[in-house]
Amino acid sequence: MLYIELQITKRQKNMSDYNPKVIEKKWQEYWNQNNSFKVSEDFSKPKYFVLEMFPYPSGRVHMGHLRNYTIGDVVARFKKSAGFNVLHPMGWDAFGLPAENAAIQNNRQPAEWTYSNIEAMKKQLLPIGFSYDWGRELATCDADYYKHEQAMFIDFYTAGLAYQKESIVNWDPVDQTVLANEQVENGRGWRSGALVERKKLKQWFLKITEYADELLEDLNKLKNWPEKVLTMQKNWIGKSEGAVVKFKVENSEQYIDAYTTRPDTLFGASYIGVAYDHPILVQVENEEVKAFIAECAHNAVSEQVLETVEKKGVFTGLYVLHPLDDSIKLPVYIANFVLMDYGTGAIFACPAHDLRDHEFALKYNLPIIPVIKPKSNQEIDYNKEPYIEEDGVMFNSRFLDGMNSFAAKKRAIEELERLKQGEGKVQYRLRDWGVSRQRYWGCPIPMIYCDDCGVVPVPKEHLPVKLPEDVNFTGKGNPLSNHPTWKHVNCPKCGKGATRETDTFDTFFESSWYFARFCSPQSEEAFDRNQVDYWLPVDQYIGGIEHAVMHLLYSRFFTKALKQCGYLNLSEPFDRLLTQGMICHETYKDEKGNWLYPEEVKKEGNKVYHSSTKEEVVLGRSEKMSKSKKNVVDPDSIVEKYGADTARFFLLSDSPPDRDLEWTDTGIEGSYKYLSKLYKMVLEINPALSSNPTHDEKALKVIHKTIRDVTDFLEHFHFNKAIAKIRELTNYLSSNSLSEATYKLGLETAIRLLNPIAPHVTEELWCILGNENALINIAWPEANPKFLVDDNVTIAVQLNGKMRGIMEIKLNATEEETLAQAKLLGNIGSVLENSEIKKVIHVPNKIINIIL
């Protein structure tokens, strides 16, 4: 479609009303036919890679998606018009348990369910006009995609970054599958209802801990990441300096090792806590202990949950000797808040200075021994609550008495090492990444088990290891392990009969490298080095704060591991990061407490009632849009009623992108009215316009300052401020008598500045104004410095140091000129008539102080 074919006269009567449905379809066809967003490497331009976190194909696009993708699209369009070569792709994070559940419930194959959802969501996205290069589209469930991650895993294995070990999992004995902690409810499987067992299972791991220091140190390079995300990653990696303390078991040669970051509190120890599966418990023969161990084995507990669960335990009958004084004996308890997976599986408890230890001590009547007091000598009742401030003064601690806590830590470690009862140690909270999942709809782990050869990687020339399609979904166990033929293969080394690994990868595996595949999605190798070297790192990454730790940390690790294995040549994947806020909406309930959708509710004044039954509705607080509370707004209905541009405009106009957005009917209607007004301003010649063809200099200042400010706001993602500034400009144009030339220039400027936000209507208006090229091909406007300089400034006028008035004067006026004008002020001139000026203090463009 030629641009000239789209030209229409600005007085065309049948276009007098803003019709977004017609306009948006027209311009999407134009962009599509002209490959407006297709991109390739161009070394003559600076590159810019903008990426929104790709979606899971659930089948429906929600408003959170729309906000996220609109933010990215504005950045992409703005950078393109600013002269950058912009890569803006879209794909699908397509593996995952929901597809498998759908297969069980609806008797549909996961692939069929997933691809139909992708088709449905793409159909929803296309009418929004996002500037994606759809030629780079990918889905992680495509074998052409996941064959590369299988090769990566083999290389990780060869490099020692992938390994197997036994780990404790939540096992559903009925469904024959591993459950995440979130799938365990009151100790039972979420689907089967069976009591969950905690058992050891051989799992595949990636050695992310090998990069712990690098992952931590490189956070300092990420200057354009939100501080809260950096803090969350630091806390997750959790580097701590402390000591491993050796507690000798009484009447035994065995020791219990406990890691602590607070060796300064050793003299406040009152008991030892161990995990229910700690090796020391093998020697304990006690029915109460066995019953408690069985109870713990059926409770899936993550480290996060530990902070909230009721603290419970049982005395083992064992005692240990204090490492700094073997005359002190400490009882050993099994504690449900201690896990073998963290630290050494044992802690020493100091109830006077730890909330968790304090709660446990009160419950089981254990000693509370204070060893730190405030520097202020404030009285503390340690039995009521622990003193948890780290900066205090030691007491009740013998050779540590009088020291501050930090000095005491160092001294305690020295003493432990001298006595050979422990040693200083740096430890990390971070654990290796378990990537094994016992389910069908994931990427098969490319390993083979041979009785003679052991674990053998699948030869790369045999990749991809594809998922079988003839699978029976019963909900009982992993369909791959139950498949009659798929898992049976010959060993690549010896040729004898062997079996495949039937676990599949954690779906975080796919999302940890997809951004790099977008650089060369058709490449026979995982990456075309010339292309990834050109496009990476991602210049702007956009996504929800819920991915601040796991996805971003795994992607950072993957990048470093791929660099080690020769795939990439960079250390960090994402240069800038924006975490957008949530979209919130009022909630509604009927008189029976049932949630209602917004479209089921009507408002009249202060009354809220059901649109059908007319019954009164309870108005709840505004909360994040969610299906469970029905406070959702369907994007399709909004686009159908108001158009995509209106939706985009409102999603960006009401609050900064990193803050929550309150969805309101008045807000979306106001956005539509503004775009309609702008449309009419272009179509109608204002009768108040003067016939003077020259430009009004004051108006030019307004126009060029708007260009400057909007450019700066878009650079810094202040989209709401940019929109407010554009509205100020159009209000100025409509409320002042200007020459037609100035009026048209002002409107063209507003349209160009608004284009990244509302691309369809601005393309249409640009065309109506008679321009010969589409806005998508027009460079970003530049502010003329000549019109950014103010000719006048406002300064303060003082007499003897006291403010007596303000006045406007030309920029950089001399002292004589400033004094002469000050004398013309009524309340100044009358005083100066009868007084002698002793001194004048003049600060150019700021102040004049007349001393009498």
Buried (B, 14 or more C-beta within 10 A) or exposed (E): EEBEEBEEEBEEEEBEEBBBBEBBEBBBEBBBEBEBBEBEBEEEEEBBBBBBBBBBBBBBBBBBBBBBBBBBBBBBBBBBBBEBBBBBBBBBBBBBBBBBBBBBEEEBBBBBBBBEBBEBBBEBBBBBBBBBBBEBBBBBBBBEBBBBBBBBBBBBBEBEBBBBEEBBBBBBEBBBBBBEBEBBEEBBBBBBEBBBBBBEBEBBBBBBBBBBEEBBEBBEEBEEBBEEBBEBBBEBBBBBEBBBBBBBBBEEEBBBEBBBBBBBBBBBBBBBBBBBBBEBBEEBEBEEBEEBBEBBBBBBBBEEBBEEEEBBBBBBEBBBBBBBEEEBEBBBBBBBBBBBEBBBBBBBBBBBBBEBBBBBBBEBEBEBBBBBBEEEEEEBEBEEEBBEEEEBBBBBBEEBEEBBBEEBBBBBBEBBEEEEBBEBBEBBBBBBBBBBBBBBBBBBBBBBBBEEBEEBBBEEEBBBBEBBEEBEBEBBBBBBBBBEEBBEBEBBBEEEEBBBBBBBBBBBBBBBBBBBBBBBBEBEEBBBBEBBBBBBBBBBBBBBBEBBBBBBBBBBBBBBBBEBBEBBEBEBBBBBBBBBBBBBBBBBBBEEEEBBBBEBBEEEEEEBBBEEEEEEBEBBEBBBBBEEBBBBBBBEEBBEBBBBBBBBBBBBBBBBBBEBBEBBEEBBBBBBEBBBBBBEBBBEEEEEBBEEEEBBEEBBBBBBBBBBBBBBBBEEBBBBBBBBBBBBBBEBBBEBEBBBBBBBBBBBBBBBBBBBBBBBBBBBBBBBEEBEEBBBEBEBBEBEEEBEEEEEBEBBBBBEEEEBBEBEBBEEBEEEEBBEBBBEBEEBEEBBEEEEEEEBEBEBBEBBBBEE
